[in-house]
Amino acid sequence: MKLARNLYRIVTAVVVCGLCGWGLAEPAAPCAQHGEQHWTWPHLTADPGTEEDLCFAGFVQGMPVVPVCYTIGAVGVICLGWYWLKMTGRITSIAGRTKEDKASCSVSPHIAELEKQVKDLQIQVLLSQRRGKNIEAIIYSIRDAIIVIDEFDRLLMANEAAGRLFDFDFKSSQHKPIYELIGPDQSKFVDILSRSRQSKGRATRQEIEFSGDFPANGWSKTFDCVVSCIYDQSQPAAPGAQQGERICGTVAVLHDITREKEISQMKNDFVGHVSHELKTPLATITAYSEMLCDSEAQDVQTRKEFCSVIREQAKRLSRLIEDVLNISRIESGLIKVSKEPASLTILIEEQMQMMKSYAEEKNIKLIGQKPIVFDQVYIDKDMIRQVIVNLLSNAVKYTPSGGSVKIETEVDEIAGVARVSITDTGVGIPEDEIERVFDKFYRVDANKNQAEGTGLGLNLVKQIVEKVHYGRVFVTSRVGVGSTFSFELPLATRETAKAV
């Protein structure tokens, strides 16, 4: 279009210059009056007429008719050409816009598709960020210690439990080598992480025990450590490995199983104690039975003695089994409890009468007290009778001949409890063993030779008072002076008010 405009300008200039030169080059006819040369009209020269006519005719003839006509024609051609150029420019502009519109129409679907993909990516990024925050929140809220490291053994993530366990700030320790954060006392854990990554195992489990200065109080703890490798499915595998086998990190979960190990050990100890306690009376019963069968007891008195031993050991065996069963029922909540208001004074008097003969055999004095006006408690009578009997029998067994056992009852109306205390003048209990006297099968080493026992009596007392009657059992003792075992029970008034 630009070239056509330039060509049009050149042609116009040539035409104008040519017309001007041609008009200047033609000769003119002389006027008779003025002596000038003009172009003449041929039909006016035939009859000039008067002088004025001749002058007018000369003026008319002197007009440049042909150049004017050519000039008018050239101007018309030029205007027509200019109009044609303008029309051509408009048509070209319309065609260009049409082409651009077509191009934009063909590109717009691609732009819309790209915009949709960008929005989808933005949504995926937001979802990924939210998912990452949720995962972090879950990990930080778990009570077990969790540690995540990358393929270069640098810490990626850890929760507060892991920070407390290995004594580091889990928020400011990211991207630090794990062996710098974990002390040499726990280096075994770092070795487990390294071996798990090298073996490319999906999940490995191992028990780890930390001892020495860990934790701060010096106790040892046992952890169930589960280590798993993290595989990056989106990245190509290493040379020679299958797709999806590229390890990008390792995650470890440490669950504290110290309590479970202690319970398991307690169960083992319980089975061992029960087996030992059952073995002693059974062995005695078996031995005396065999002697009776072999007719080693020739006279009636000897046979009576053998039978008496068998009977006593059978009773001991029965008591042991009954104690074990009662403790098991109480701990499992399966024991049948029948509570009712009862007087502690009456129950104590009944059990003192039962223990009187046993105390007299050992020359031990039982001391009671005057009845209290109101000592009603809300209890299961049979169970509390067993509590009183166990405490009285222990006091008598571990008190030397010539000693005394005193039982007292006290009512605390403000606290709403009745307190029973049994004080002896026996051998006493070492201070470091007082807290363990209520454990199953536990017997004070220094007092084992004083009397026989199963180590279940005091544990049964604690179970009955605290778990069944929601009371409290406690003891004070001094070696060589004696011990005082006490228990508290709620008064019947408070329990009755609660029931109503």
C-alpha positions in Angstrom: 0.0 0.0 0.0 2.9 2.3 0.8 4.5 1.6 -2.5 1.3 2.4 -4.4 1.0 5.8 -2.7 4.6 6.7 -3.6 4.0 5.6 -7.2 0.8 7.7 -7.3 2.7 10.8 -6.1 5.4 10.4 -8.7 2.9 10.0 -11.6 0.9 13.1 -10.5 4.0 15.2 -10.3 5.0 14.0 -13.9 1.5 14.9 -15.3 1.5 18.3 -13.7 4.9 19.2 -15.0 4.1 17.9 -18.4 0.9 20.0 -18.7 2.7 23.1 -17.5 5.5 22.7 -20.0 3.2 22.0 -22.9 1.0 25.1 -22.2 4.1 27.3 -22.1 5.5 25.9 -25.4 2.3 26.7 -27.8 2.4 30.1 -29.9 -0.4 32.7 -29.5 -2.2 34.7 -32.3 -1.6 38.5 -32.1 -4.3 40.8 -31.1 -4.9 43.7 -33.4 -5.3 46.2 -30.7 -2.9 45.2 -28.0 -0.3 43.3 -30.1 -0.5 40.2 -27.8 -0.6 36.5 -28.9 -3.6 34.4 -27.7 -5.2 31.1 -28.6 -8.2 31.8 -30.9 -11.5 30.2 -31.5 -11.7 29.3 -35.2 -15.4 30.1 -35.8 -15.0 33.6 -34.4 -12.4 34.7 -36.9 -14.8 34.6 -39.9 -16.7 37.7 -39.3 -15.2 39.9 -36.7 -17.8 42.8 -36.9 -17.2 46.0 -35.0 -14.1 46.9 -33.2 -15.6 45.9 -29.8 -16.6 42.6 -31.2 -13.1 42.2 -32.5 -11.6 42.9 -29.1 -14.1 40.5 -27.3 -13.4 37.9 -29.9 -9.7 38.5 -29.5 -10.2 38.1 -25.7 -12.1 34.9 -26.1 -9.7 33.6 -28.7 -6.8 34.5 -26.3 -8.1 32.1 -23.6 -5.9 28.9 -23.1 -8.7 26.5 -23.8 -6.8 23.3 -24.4 -4.5 23.6 -21.4 -7.4 24.3 -19.2 -9.3 21.2 -20.4 -6.2 19.1 -20.0 -5.6 20.5 -16.6 -9.2 19.8 -15.5 -9.0 16.3 -16.8 -5.6 15.7 -15.1 -7.0 17.0 -11.8 -10.0 14.7 -12.1 -7.7 11.8 -12.8 -5.6 12.8 -9.8 -8.7 13.1 -7.5 -10.0 9.8 -8.8 -6.7 8.2 -8.1 -6.6 9.7 -4.7 -10.1 8.4 -4.0 -9.0 5.0 -5.2 -6.0 5.0 -2.9 -8.2 5.9 0.1 -10.6 3.2 -0.7 -7.8 0.8 -1.2 -6.4 1.8 2.2 -9.7 1.3 3.9 -10.2 -2.0 2.3 -6.7 -3.0 3.3 -7.3 -1.9 6.9 -10.6 -3.8 7.0 -8.9 -6.9 5.7 -6.1 -6.5 8.3 -8.6 -6.2 11.1 -10.5 -9.2 9.8 -7.3 -11.2 9.7 -6.4 -10.1 13.2 -9.9 -11.1 14.4 -9.5 -14.5 12.8 -6.1 -14.9 14.4 -7.4 -13.8 17.8 -10.4 -16.2 17.4 -8.0 -19.1 16.7 -5.6 -18.1 19.6 -8.3 -17.5 22.2 -9.1 -21.2 22.9 -5.4 -21.8 23.7 -5.3 -18.8 26.0 -8.4 -20.0 27.8 -7.0 -23.5 28.2 -3.7 -22.0 29.5 -5.7 -19.8 32.0 -7.6 -22.9 33.2 -4.3 -24.9 33.6 -2.9 -22.0 35.6 -5.9 -21.9 37.9 -5.7 -25.6 38.3 -2.1 -25.4 39.3 -2.9 -22.6 41.8 -5.6 -24.8 43.4 -3.2 -27.7 43.5 -0.5 -25.6 45.2 -3.0 -24.3 47.8 -4.2 -27.9 48.4 -0.6 -29.1 48.7 0.2 -26.3 51.2 -2.9 -27.1 53.2 -2.1 -30.8 53.1 1.4 -30.1 54.2 0.2 -28.0 57.2 -2.3 -30.7 58.1 0.4 -33.4 58.1 2.7 -31.2 60.2 -0.1 -30.6 62.7 -0.8 -34.3 62.9 2.9 -35.1 63.4 3.3 -32.4 66.1 0.2 -33.6 68.0 1.4 -37.3 68.2 2.7 -38.3 71.6 5.2 -40.7 70.1 8.6 -39.3 68.9 8.7 -38.9 65.1 11.8 -38.0 63.1 12.0 -37.5 59.3 15.4 -37.2 57.5 16.4 -36.9 53.9 18.7 -39.1 51.9 21.7 -37.1 53.2 20.8 -37.7 56.9 19.6 -34.1 57.4 16.6 -33.5 59.6 13.5 -32.6 57.7 10.8 -32.8 60.4 10.4 -33.7 64.1 7.8 -33.3 66.7 8.0 -32.0 70.2 8.2 -35.5 71.7 11.4 -36.2 69.6 12.8 -32.9 70.8 12.3 -33.8 74.4 13.6 -37.3 73.8 16.9 -36.3 72.2 17.2 -32.8 73.8 17.1 -30.5 70.7 14.8 -27.7 69.5 12.8 -29.4 66.8 11.7 -26.1 65.2 15.2 -24.6 64.7 17.0 -27.8 63.9 15.8 -28.4 60.4 18.3 -29.4 57.7 21.0 -30.1 60.3 22.7 -33.5 60.2 21.0 -35.9 62.5 24.2 -37.1 64.1 24.9 -33.6 65.3 21.5 -33.4 67.1 21.6 -36.9 68.7 24.2 -37.4 71.4 26.7 -40.3 71.5 24.6 -42.1 74.1 21.8 -42.6 71.5 24.1 -43.3 68.5 22.5 -46.7 68.1 19.4 -44.9 66.8 21.4 -43.2 64.1 23.0 -46.5 63.1 19.5 -48.0 62.8 18.4 -45.2 60.4 21.5 -45.6 58.3 21.1 -49.4 58.0 17.4 -49.1 57.2 18.2 -46.7 54.3 21.0 -48.9 53.0 18.9 -52.0 53.1 16.0 -50.2 51.4 13.6 -52.0 53.7 9.9 -51.0 53.7 9.6 -51.1 57.4 11.8 -52.5 60.2 11.1 -52.7 63.9 13.5 -52.9 66.7 13.5 -52.3 70.5 15.9 -49.6 71.7 16.8 -49.0 75.3 18.3 -45.7 76.4 20.0 -45.8 79.8 22.7 -43.9 81.7 21.9 -40.2 81.9 18.7 -40.5 79.9 16.3 -39.3 80.9 17.4 -36.6 83.2 16.3 -38.5 86.3 18.6 -41.4 85.4 15.9 -44.0 84.7 16.2 -46.2 81.6 13.5 -46.3 79.0 12.6 -48.8 76.3 11.2 -47.7 72.9 9.7 -49.7 70.0 11.4 -48.1 67.0 9.7 -48.5 63.6 11.9 -47.2 60.7 10.5 -46.9 57.1 12.1 -45.6 53.9 10.4 -43.0 51.9 10.3 -43.7 48.1 9.9 -40.9 45.5 7.6 -42.3 42.8 7.9 -39.1 40.6 11.7 -39.1 40.2 13.6 -41.6 38.0 15.2 -44.4 39.8 19.0 -44.8 40.2 20.9 -46.7 37.6 20.2 -50.4 38.0 17.2 -49.9 40.2 13.6 -50.4 39.3 11.2 -47.5 38.8 9.9 -46.0 42.1 12.9 -47.4 44.2 14.6 -44.1 44.7 14.9 -43.4 48.4 14.4 -39.7 49.2 14.3 -40.0 53.0 13.6 -42.1 56.2 10.9 -41.8 58.8 11.3 -43.2 62.4 8.6 -43.5 65.0 9.6 -44.3 68.6 6.9 -45.5 70.9 7.7 -45.7 74.6 7.0 -49.2 75.8 8.7 -48.9 79.2 5.4 -49.3 81.0 4.4 -52.3 78.9 7.8 -53.9 79.6 7.3 -53.3 83.3 3.8 -54.8 83.2 5.1 -57.8 81.2 7.9 -58.3 83.8 5.3 -58.0 86.6 3.2 -60.6 84.9 6.2 -62.9 84.7 7.1 -62.2 88.3 3.5 -62.9 89.3 3.5 -66.2 87.5 6.8 -67.1 89.1 5.6 -66.1 92.6 2.3 -68.0 92.3 4.2 -71.1 91.0 6.6 -70.9 93.9 3.8 -70.4 96.5 1.7 -73.2 95.0 4.7 -75.5 94.9 5.5 -75.3 98.6 2.2 -76.6 100.0 1.7 -79.0 97.1 5.2 -80.5 97.8 4.3 -80.8 101.5 1.0 -82.4 100.8 2.6 -84.8 98.3 5.4 -85.9 100.7 3.1 -86.6 103.7 0.6 -88.4 101.4 3.3 -90.7 100.1 4.4 -91.4 103.7 0.9 -92.3 104.6 0.6 -94.6 101.6 3.9 -96.2 102.4 2.7 -97.0 105.9 5.5 -95.0 107.5 3.0 -93.8 110.2 2.6 -96.9 112.3 0.6 -95.5 115.2 -2.5 -93.4 115.3 -0.9 -90.3 116.7 1.6 -90.1 113.9 -1.1 -90.6 111.3 -3.0 -87.7 112.9 0.0 -85.5 112.8 0.5 -86.3 109.1 -3.1 -85.6 108.4 -3.0 -82.3 110.3 0.0 -81.2 108.2 -1.8 -82.1 105.0 -4.9 -80.2 106.2 -3.0 -77.1 107.1 -1.1 -77.0 103.8 -4.4 -77.5 101.9 -5.9 -74.6 103.8 -2.8 -72.5 102.9 -3.2 -73.5 99.3 -6.8 -72.6 99.4 -6.1 -69.2 100.9 -3.5 -68.5 98.2 -5.8 -69.4 95.4 -8.6 -67.4 96.9 -6.4 -64.3 97.4 -5.2 -64.5 93.8 -8.8 -64.9 92.5 -10.1 -62.0 94.7 -7.3 -59.7 93.5 -8.0 -60.7 89.9 -11.7 -60.1 90.3 -11.2 -56.7 91.9 -8.7 -55.5 89.3 -11.0 -56.7 86.4 -14.1 -55.2 88.1 -15.9 -58.6 88.1 -16.2 -59.0 91.8 -19.7 -58.8 93.3 -19.9 -56.0 95.9 -22.8 -55.7 98.3 -22.5 -52.5 100.3 -24.6 -51.5 103.3 -24.2 -49.3 106.4 -22.3 -51.1 109.2 -20.5 -50.4 112.5 -16.8 -50.6 112.4 -16.6 -51.3 116.2 -18.7 -54.4 115.9 -16.7 -55.7 112.9 -13.4 -55.1 114.8 -14.6 -56.8 117.9 -15.6 -59.9 115.9 -12.2 -60.2 114.3 -10.4 -59.6 117.6 -12.2 -62.5 119.1 -11.1 -64.7 116.2 -7.4 -63.5 116.6 -7.4 -63.8 120.4 -6.3 -67.4 120.6 -3.6 -66.9 118.0 -2.2 -63.9 119.9 -2.3 -65.8 123.2 -0.2 -68.6 121.7 2.5 -66.0 121.0 2.0 -64.2 124.3 0.9 -61.0 122.5 -1.6 -58.7 124.0 -4.5 -57.4 121.9 -5.7 -54.0 123.0 -9.0 -52.6 121.7 -10.9 -49.4 122.6 -14.3 -48.2 123.9 -17.1 -48.2 121.3 -17.7 -44.9 119.4 -21.2 -43.5 119.4 -21.4 -43.2 115.6 -19.0 -45.1 113.4 -21.3 -46.3 110.6 -19.6 -46.8 107.3 -20.9 -47.8 103.9 -19.1 -51.0 103.2 -19.1 -54.6 102.0 -18.9 -56.4 105.4 -17.2 -59.6 104.2 -14.5 -57.6 102.4 -13.8 -55.3 105.3 -13.7 -58.3 107.7 -10.9 -59.7 105.4 -9.1 -56.4 105.6 -9.1 -56.3 109.4 -8.1 -60.0 109.6 -5.2 -59.5 107.3 -3.9 -56.5 109.1 -4.3 -58.1 112.6 -2.7 -61.4 111.5 0.3 -59.5 110.0 0.7 -57.5 113.2 0.6 -60.6 115.4 3.0 -62.6 113.1 5.7 -60.0 113.0 5.5 -59.0 116.7 7.9 -60.9 119.0 6.6 -62.6 122.1 5.6 -60.3 124.9 4.7 -57.5 122.5 1.3 -55.9 121.9 -1.1 -55.0 119.1 -3.4 -52.1 119.5 -6.4 -51.2 117.3 -8.0 -47.8 117.3 -10.9 -46.2 115.5 -11.3 -42.5 114.9 -14.1 -40.5 113.2 -13.4 -37.4 111.2 -16.8 -35.8 110.7 -15.3 -32.8 108.8 -13.6 -35.1 106.2 -16.5 -37.5 106.4 -14.3 -40.6 107.0 -13.7 -43.2 109.7 -10.0 -44.1 110.3 -8.8 -47.5 111.7 -5.2 -47.8 112.9 -3.5 -51.1 113.9 -0.2 -50.5 115.8 2.2 -53.3 116.7 5.5 -53.4 118.6 7.1 -55.7 116.0 10.3 -55.7 114.0 9.3 -52.7 111.8 9.9 -52.1 108.1 13.0 -50.4 106.5 12.2 -46.9 105.2 13.3 -47.7 101.6 10.9 -50.7 101.5 7.7 -49.1 102.9 6.4 -48.0 99.5 6.6 -51.6 98.2 4.9 -53.5 101.0 1.6 -53.3 99.1 3.0 -54.8 95.9 1.9 -58.3 94.9 4.1 -61.1 96.3 6.4 -58.6 97.9 7.9 -59.4 101.2 10.5 -57.5 103.2 13.7 -59.4 102.9 14.7 -58.7 106.5 11.4 -60.1 107.9 11.0 -63.2 105.7 12.4 -65.4 108.5 9.9 -64.0 111.0 6.8 -65.7 109.5 5.5 -67.4 106.4 3.3 -65.6 103.9 2.4 -65.3 100.3 2.9 -61.5 99.9 -0.7 -61.1 98.7 -2.4 -60.0 101.9 -1.4 -56.4 102.0 -2.1 -56.0 98.2 -5.6 -57.4 98.7 -6.1 -54.9 101.6 -5.1 -52.1 99.3 -7.4 -53.3 96.5 -10.4 -53.7 98.7 -10.1 -50.3 100.5 -9.0 -48.1 97.6 -10.6 -49.7 94.5 -13.8 -51.1 96.0 -14.6 -48.6 98.8 -12.7 -45.5 97.5 -10.8 -45.2 100.7 -7.1 -44.9 101.5 -4.4 -47.2 103.0 -1.1 -45.9 104.4 1.6 -47.1 106.8 4.3 -45.7 109.1 7.1 -47.8 110.5 10.4 -47.7 112.3 12.8 -50.7 112.4 12.9 -52.2 115.9 10.0 -50.0 117.1 7.0 -51.3 115.2 4.6 -50.4 112.5 1.2 -48.7 112.2 -1.1 -49.7 109.3 -4.2 -47.5 108.8 -7.1 -47.3 106.4 -9.9 -44.8 105.9 -13.5 -45.5 104.8 -16.3 -43.0 103.9 -18.9 -42.5 106.6 -22.4 -43.9 105.8 -24.0 -40.5 106.0 -22.1 -39.1 103.1 -22.5 -42.2 100.9 -26.2 -42.4 101.7 -26.6 -38.7 100.7 -24.8 -39.4 97.4 -27.1 -42.4 96.8 -30.2 -40.3 97.4 
